[in-house]
């Protein structure tokens, strides 16, 4: 048999630009296998991931593939000859459904059905013999017992998550080794393991130094007692913990302290902090950098992952001991299927996952989100910390009934009462007009107004200006680049500290975790959790002689968005004039229970579809929606995105702004990306501070789309904005597009 095998030199990748050297196939698969096996060792799948890595490019041993590689050279053209099917077929006997990781290591995870549809290629035996000739250790993988960890077979959902984790380990290893070839470094760039005990000691020293300069106050005494209790409980076993920390209780410090100490106690690899808004990632990341050091903390808040050939090598893989990201990034990665988004997923194994402001998780996706967290805790060595002043009662849902949440605060009601600093006023009947609220705000020295949509925020800014043209009015929304929002927050914080006039009009992005302290907050009617979070910006530090004011209003000419209606209806049933305030934790528990029952969260159609597709190992249906008959005249079958796992229902388009501030570094990063120079991860990190996510419905409007320039030819998810950038409201698309929450 061996004598009939045609000889051809086996390469994995085209020449690197600088060295001109091709990438040896044997070196690539062995390096990928070693890396993948090491990544998966923490969750007991090291042998499986090693095997997947060893055979993932076996199909490249086909001489026609090699001929084509030489022909395209450094042109960047596609080879056009499939190579992944052979390795998937070969390893399928021992890897089971995990062979999907090999089948999808370029295009993404698909469905278990696709493995059954694989048809042996006529030359498969010849190609495998050629591959075994240079990688002889791979031959033994064809026969033997299952390589999957024993515990995976008891539950299809464990299998489903396990495949995601080894897929992540494989594609991260593959891309790291490939990037090392193309950038000429020779060795994949993998950070050395960090001793979390060292980080814990650094965290404590830095925090103690900060406290030494803080003025004694009742609030600071409460914060210290809470911190000491919570961090003391970090010695407990891995699992799910709840931190019901009222606004202003020092939650950021306390949650971080618990996470780092818990990781040190159990020898865990990293801490991942996820928050709902990019505004909070910027703020929290800076706090943690000051405590741990610039070299320790990775801030990752871009919601765009480019899976274009070559650019996926620049995707983040969270190879850092402390990561601050968004819940959108975290959970879209957990349930995504594309390599660039999934490559970071294996970093969640043996990690402490801090979910800050958990009340902001989308209700329609709670069941798969909580189930995913359950699996990470029970089968992949993670610990989850739920941190919020507004703690949802997740244990009321069937998916978490038997999980057992460990409480970090003995008496949340007492803690909340000790930090009560506001009183609520309700303006619901009769309903005021936007102009009335604006006139009142315009006459105040300091006030924050939080409304429900971008359009409403702009209208309020305009109305306040009309009432008081000299008023120092600031605006906050995600139509502004992060660098712009950061500057606004810094300016506002400075003016507040100097007791100078300052008025802020914002969408809801300011209400969770942003460290601002106003004497009065106006909040447009919204669900109870949003009202309470907005109240956390009033008298936050307890410095005012009187209670802070929280004015809840229902403007007649600015109705709440439709997706808020169910939450608002339940809010008005429990809270309002003559009823409880939204910071009453006992009533909040009843509110959540009633809301979950009304929305049928346990059995909602979206959650049922996602969980059903997870059990059948249909990853594409989970991420993109199940195939459905549209009933259209052409009778085409399409995917129902309404039943897909998507943290943001509407597609987002990332737009890089070069018209705000000194953006020379941004322009250079864009040039290098367009030229394809180097590994590019640093360049994409530069772009984050100057990138706005627009709903695709807004971005595709002709007047808006005309102001886009592609960053990469053929890539429709990343653009350069060449239109005007308003120094107050950011990208202003005017009347184009529908209202959006952020």
C-alpha angles and dihedrals in degrees: 000000000000092000091061093053111108114232120235131157110257119226131169103201142014121265121295109245097236102039099030089218124139120228115252113236094216092051092047098050093044092049092046091049093050093048095044092047091051093049093051096044091088091065098038098258100102095119092048094049091046091054093047090050093049095054102030093102098033089119089066087074087079107110093220088058090051092048090053092048090056091046096054093043112167095339093106091232119147119262090223095204117105117238108164100073095070095057091044092052093046097049095039094091092063103024098046113191090352086080084081086078089066093042091051103036090115106022101030139254112313125171138311086242090067091065090056090051094057110118118203110252118236093240096039094113093051094047092048091050090052089049093047088051090069099024102038094165089067093067093074091058091074095077136032143065124328115288093209119106110265094240094061095073096065097069129027089215090059088051089048093054093040091057089051091052097049090043088055092048091049099048093043090052092045094050094044092054092043092050090050089056096049097043092047095236092125094211127067112253106244121158117238116251113270125226101235090199088065090050091048091054090048091049092053094046092050094046092049090051091052092049091052090068096043119106114245112254141151090254092053091049090054090048092052094049091049092048093050093049096045096044090047089058091055086089088074125105124278116278141092118324130186124214109187095187115171118230110280094024094114094259095162093056094041097047091047092048092051092047097049094044092046090050090050092048093053101033093246122171105230151341121245116194115193123191131178100241135043088228089067094045089059093048097043094043089055091050092051093045089056090052100040108020137261093270094058105050123072117193113203118172105142111120092199121092114182112215094180112131109275097008091074087071087069095055117119119259099183093239092165134099094237122033127184113195143143128272087238091058093043100050098034085056092047092054100027126105108203119102098234092053095039101047093087095051098091088062088074091069112096090008137123107238114201113196106197120196092010091178087078094066111117110260095217090060099041096105097056091038093052092042091052090051090048090056094047090053099043101037110019104044099251131143120210124207117195108205125182144116086230105053115191116216096242091165088072087071118085094234091066102029095110100030098097114224116215112222117222095189120059097203113018091176092057092045091050092049092051089057099040107135107155144064124209128231120192125211103178106119116068094024114230123224122245088247091058093053091044092052091052093047093046090061095053126092095218129014142141122215119194118191133177106246141030091244092053091049092054091047091051092049090052093047094049091049091051090053094045115013091182095054115119096239121181128188131208128191138124090262083082121078115250092249089056093048090049091053092048091051091048092049093047092047090051093050091048091050091051091048090239126147114279133158122189127194112192146163117235093284089091097054102073120064099335108136103228127131120206129170090225135024125192113203125188111229111280139144115308096256091057092048091053093046092051088050087060089073091061118088087341096167096038091238097132119092091227132044114276117254124239112189113195111197135178106207113212092216097042109053120189116262116267093248089062095054099091092049092046093049091053091043092056090049092059106023138041141068109358091007136081125301118245092250092066100111095197092055090043089059090054090046093054093047091051092045093050091049093048092049092043089228094175092056105024115147094241095049092045092051093048094046092046092052090047091054091052090047094240099151095173092055090051094051102033103022132258121294110264136183104246093198090227122150092255088052091222118163116230137175120264104229089186088073095045129101104258122148089202110038097206119066113253128217119207114225122190114213119210095173100077122085124321102338101168090119090051093051091050091049090052091049092052092047091050090048093046092232117169130332091313098206091118090050093055090048089055090053094055095077090054102040127105123194112221125189107254090236088061096040094052095052104116096238091052098039089054088067094057128097119191115247091202122021111254094012111120099182101064124053141164115237111227096174129091121295115211112225090219109035103018119218104017111193089176115210094346117114134014127290117280130197099230 
